[in-house]
């Protein structure tokens, strides 16, 4: 298991903690591998019934570590995805078959927000801030937000944030249905664990069947659309605008896009 993702059992719960606080818990290849392996453990261990995903430090995550991952993704390198893992974003392979409850504090950007959208419940601290900012980097949201956010919150609300990259706070996330509860900062993990324990007390086969049938009812298995999204993502990552957007992020300056 990755040192940047800490996993421990708490009775029927699997506690999954991203532990890279000095980098705002940004997801590099090691974090992604650690999350995938943790989700595999959740699915494969019959004694585990629910996972609680959280992060150490001030922030849930600043999103993908683009400085390390963008060149590899642009080159089509998928080695960051372990073959034996499960997909935390629900985009490749087999997703976790059991519920995942997320506790969010501080920043929850890009791939982190997409993890929330693919989880089953989310408890946010009242100081949490959310953002899907790929458009500001010259790229596209590939972790599910491009399709899931419009389904979850409605077209206009989704485009308001997908097309501007504007941030929104916990209260707005609750109004839109991105999160299900907002609690005072510092209590989000406690509340997430409480919800997870309530779920774990229910009949496990009924819980898993509920998840499976609900997912099947809202799924849109359009392979052509999925292929177009991957193609668009690869094309954008190789563009001059993407290189400018990522450089501007690293250098902490406004980007200058040219449409190339």
C-alpha positions as CSV (number, residue, x, y, z in Angstrom):
1,X,0.0,0.0,0.0
2,X,1.2,3.5,-0.8
3,X,2.7,5.5,2.0
4,X,0.7,8.5,0.8
5,X,-2.6,6.6,1.4
6,X,-3.1,5.2,4.9
7,X,-5.6,2.4,5.3
8,X,-6.9,0.8,8.5
9,X,-9.8,-1.3,9.5
10,X,-12.3,-0.1,12.1
11,X,-14.6,-3.0,12.6
12,X,-16.8,-3.2,9.4
13,X,-15.4,0.1,8.2
14,X,-12.4,0.7,6.0
15,X,-10.8,4.0,6.8
16,X,-8.9,5.4,3.8
17,X,-6.9,8.6,4.4
18,X,-4.9,10.5,1.8
19,X,-1.7,11.6,3.6
20,X,0.2,14.2,1.5
21,X,-0.7,17.3,3.5
22,X,2.5,19.2,2.6
23,X,1.3,19.1,-1.1
24,X,-2.4,19.9,-0.3
25,X,-3.0,16.2,-0.8
26,X,-2.6,16.5,-4.6
27,X,-3.0,13.2,-6.4
28,X,0.2,11.9,-8.0
29,X,0.7,8.4,-9.4
30,X,1.4,7.0,-5.9
31,X,-1.8,8.4,-4.4
32,X,-3.9,7.1,-7.3
33,X,-2.4,3.7,-6.9
34,X,-3.0,3.8,-3.2
35,X,-6.6,4.7,-3.6
36,X,-7.2,2.0,-6.3
37,X,-5.7,-0.6,-4.0
38,X,-7.8,0.6,-1.1
39,X,-11.0,0.4,-3.1
40,X,-9.9,-3.2,-4.2
41,X,-9.6,-4.1,-0.5
42,X,-13.1,-2.8,0.2
43,X,-14.6,-4.9,-2.6
44,X,-12.6,-8.1,-1.9
45,X,-12.9,-8.3,1.9
46,X,-16.3,-9.8,2.9
47,X,-15.9,-8.5,6.5
48,X,-15.8,-4.9,5.3
49,X,-19.1,-3.2,4.6
50,X,-18.4,0.6,4.1
51,X,-15.4,2.8,3.4
52,X,-14.8,6.3,4.8
53,X,-12.5,8.4,2.6
54,X,-10.9,11.4,4.1
55,X,-7.6,13.3,4.1
56,X,-5.1,14.6,6.6
57,X,-4.2,18.2,7.0
58,X,-6.1,21.4,6.1
59,X,-7.4,20.3,2.7
60,X,-9.1,17.3,1.2
61,X,-7.2,17.8,-2.0
62,X,-5.9,20.4,-4.4
63,X,-6.7,17.9,-7.2
64,X,-4.3,16.2,-9.6
65,X,-0.6,16.8,-9.4
66,X,-0.5,18.1,-12.9
67,X,3.3,18.8,-12.8
68,X,4.0,15.1,-12.5
69,X,1.0,13.5,-14.3
70,X,0.2,15.8,-17.3
71,X,3.2,14.7,-19.5
72,X,2.4,11.0,-18.8
73,X,-1.3,11.3,-19.5
74,X,-0.6,13.3,-22.7
75,X,1.6,10.5,-23.9
76,X,-1.2,8.0,-23.2
77,X,0.6,6.4,-20.3
78,X,-1.9,4.4,-18.3
79,X,0.6,2.7,-16.0
80,X,-0.6,4.9,-13.1
81,X,-3.6,2.7,-13.0
82,X,-2.8,-0.6,-11.2
83,X,-4.3,-3.7,-12.9
84,X,-5.3,-5.2,-9.6
85,X,-7.0,-2.2,-8.2
86,X,-10.6,-0.8,-8.3
87,X,-11.5,2.5,-9.9
88,X,-12.3,5.2,-7.3
89,X,-13.6,7.4,-10.1
90,X,-15.8,4.8,-11.7
91,X,-14.3,5.2,-15.1
92,X,-12.1,2.1,-15.7
93,X,-12.4,-1.5,-14.5
94,X,-14.8,-2.6,-11.8
95,X,-16.0,0.0,-9.2
96,X,-16.3,-0.7,-5.5
97,X,-19.4,-2.8,-4.8
98,X,-19.9,-1.3,-1.3
99,X,-20.8,2.2,-0.1
100,X,-18.2,5.0,0.1
101,X,-18.7,7.9,2.4
102,X,-16.5,11.0,2.0
103,X,-15.5,13.6,4.5
104,X,-14.3,16.9,2.9
105,X,-12.5,19.8,4.5
106,X,-10.7,22.8,3.0
107,X,-10.1,22.6,-0.8
108,X,-11.8,19.9,-2.8
109,X,-10.7,20.6,-6.4
110,X,-10.9,18.8,-9.8
111,X,-10.2,15.0,-9.3
112,X,-11.2,15.4,-5.6
113,X,-14.6,16.7,-6.5
114,X,-14.9,13.9,-9.1
115,X,-14.2,11.4,-6.3
116,X,-17.1,13.0,-4.3
117,X,-19.4,12.8,-7.4
118,X,-18.6,9.0,-7.7
119,X,-19.0,8.3,-3.9
120,X,-22.3,7.5,-2.3
121,X,-22.5,10.2,0.5
122,X,-20.4,13.2,1.3
123,X,-20.2,15.2,4.5
124,X,-18.5,18.6,4.1
125,X,-17.1,21.0,6.6
126,X,-18.7,24.4,6.5
127,X,-15.4,25.9,5.4
128,X,-15.0,23.5,2.4
129,X,-14.5,25.0,-1.1
130,X,-15.1,23.1,-4.3
131,X,-13.9,23.6,-7.8
132,X,-13.8,21.9,-11.2
133,X,-11.0,24.0,-12.8
134,X,-9.8,22.0,-15.8
135,X,-11.1,24.6,-18.3
136,X,-8.7,27.1,-16.6
137,X,-5.8,24.8,-17.4
138,X,-6.7,24.3,-21.0
139,X,-7.9,20.7,-20.4
140,X,-11.1,18.8,-19.8
141,X,-12.5,17.1,-16.6
142,X,-11.8,13.4,-17.2
143,X,-12.6,12.0,-13.8
144,X,-16.4,12.0,-14.4
145,X,-17.4,15.6,-13.8
146,X,-18.0,16.4,-17.4
147,X,-20.9,13.9,-17.5
148,X,-21.8,13.5,-13.8
149,X,-22.1,17.1,-12.7
150,X,-24.8,17.9,-15.3
151,X,-26.7,14.8,-14.3
152,X,-26.4,15.6,-10.6
153,X,-27.1,19.3,-10.5
154,X,-28.7,20.2,-13.8
155,X,-27.3,21.6,-17.0
156,X,-27.1,25.3,-16.2
157,X,-25.6,24.9,-12.7
158,X,-23.0,22.4,-14.0
159,X,-22.0,24.6,-16.9
160,X,-21.8,27.6,-14.6
161,X,-18.8,25.9,-13.0
162,X,-17.5,23.6,-15.7
163,X,-17.1,26.5,-18.2
164,X,-15.8,29.2,-15.8
165,X,-13.8,27.2,-13.3
166,X,-15.4,29.3,-10.6
167,X,-15.3,27.9,-7.0
168,X,-18.3,27.3,-4.9
169,X,-18.7,26.9,-1.1
170,X,-20.1,24.1,1.0
171,X,-23.5,25.8,1.3
172,X,-23.8,25.9,-2.5
173,X,-22.6,22.3,-2.8
174,X,-25.4,21.3,-0.4
175,X,-28.0,23.2,-2.4
176,X,-26.8,21.6,-5.6
177,X,-26.8,18.1,-4.1
178,X,-23.0,17.6,-4.5
179,X,-22.8,17.0,-0.8
180,X,-25.5,15.6,1.5
181,X,-24.6,17.3,4.8
182,X,-22.6,20.3,6.0
183,X,-21.3,20.4,9.5
184,X,-19.0,22.7,11.5
185,X,-15.3,22.4,10.5
186,X,-13.6,19.7,12.4
187,X,-16.6,17.5,12.7
188,X,-16.9,16.3,9.1
189,X,-15.0,13.0,9.7
190,X,-16.9,12.2,12.9
191,X,-20.2,12.6,11.1
192,X,-19.0,10.6,8.1
193,X,-18.1,7.8,10.4
194,X,-21.5,8.0,12.1
195,X,-23.2,7.6,8.7
196,X,-20.9,4.8,7.7
197,X,-21.7,2.9,10.9
198,X,-25.4,3.2,10.3
199,X,-25.0,1.8,6.8
200,X,-22.8,-1.0,8.1
201,X,-25.6,-2.0,10.5
202,X,-28.0,-2.8,7.6
203,X,-28.2,-6.1,5.7
204,X,-25.0,-6.1,3.5
205,X,-26.6,-7.9,0.6
206,X,-29.5,-5.5,0.5
207,X,-27.1,-2.5,0.7
208,X,-25.0,-3.8,-2.2
209,X,-28.1,-4.7,-4.3
210,X,-29.5,-1.2,-3.7
211,X,-26.2,0.3,-4.9
212,X,-26.1,-1.9,-8.0
213,X,-29.7,-1.3,-9.0
214,X,-29.5,2.4,-8.5
215,X,-26.3,2.6,-10.5
216,X,-27.8,0.6,-13.3
217,X,-30.8,2.8,-13.4
218,X,-28.9,6.0,-14.0
219,X,-26.0,4.6,-16.1
220,X,-25.7,5.7,-19.7
221,X,-23.5,3.1,-21.3
222,X,-22.6,5.1,-24.4
223,X,-19.2,3.7,-25.5
224,X,-19.0,6.2,-28.3
225,X,-19.4,9.1,-25.9
226,X,-16.8,7.7,-23.6
227,X,-14.3,7.2,-26.5
228,X,-14.9,10.8,-27.6
229,X,-14.2,12.1,-24.1
230,X,-10.9,10.2,-23.9
231,X,-10.0,11.5,-27.3
232,X,-10.8,15.1,-26.4
233,X,-8.8,14.8,-23.2
234,X,-5.7,13.4,-25.0
235,X,-6.0,16.1,-27.7
236,X,-6.3,18.9,-25.1
237,X,-3.4,17.7,-23.0
238,X,-1.2,17.9,-26.1
239,X,-2.3,21.5,-26.9
240,X,-0.3,24.6,-26.4
241,X,-3.1,26.0,-24.3
242,X,-2.8,23.1,-21.9
243,X,1.0,23.6,-21.6
244,X,0.3,27.2,-20.9
245,X,-2.4,26.5,-18.4
246,X,-0.4,24.0,-16.5
247,X,2.7,26.2,-16.5
248,X,0.7,29.1,-15.3
249,X,-0.7,27.0,-12.4
250,X,2.8,25.9,-11.4
251,X,4.2,29.5,-11.7
252,X,1.2,31.0,-10.0
253,X,0.3,33.5,-12.7
254,X,-2.7,34.1,-14.9
255,X,-2.6,32.0,-18.1
256,X,-2.6,33.5,-21.6
257,X,-4.6,31.2,-23.9
258,X,-4.3,31.5,-27.7
259,X,-6.7,28.8,-28.8
260,X,-3.8,26.6,-30.1
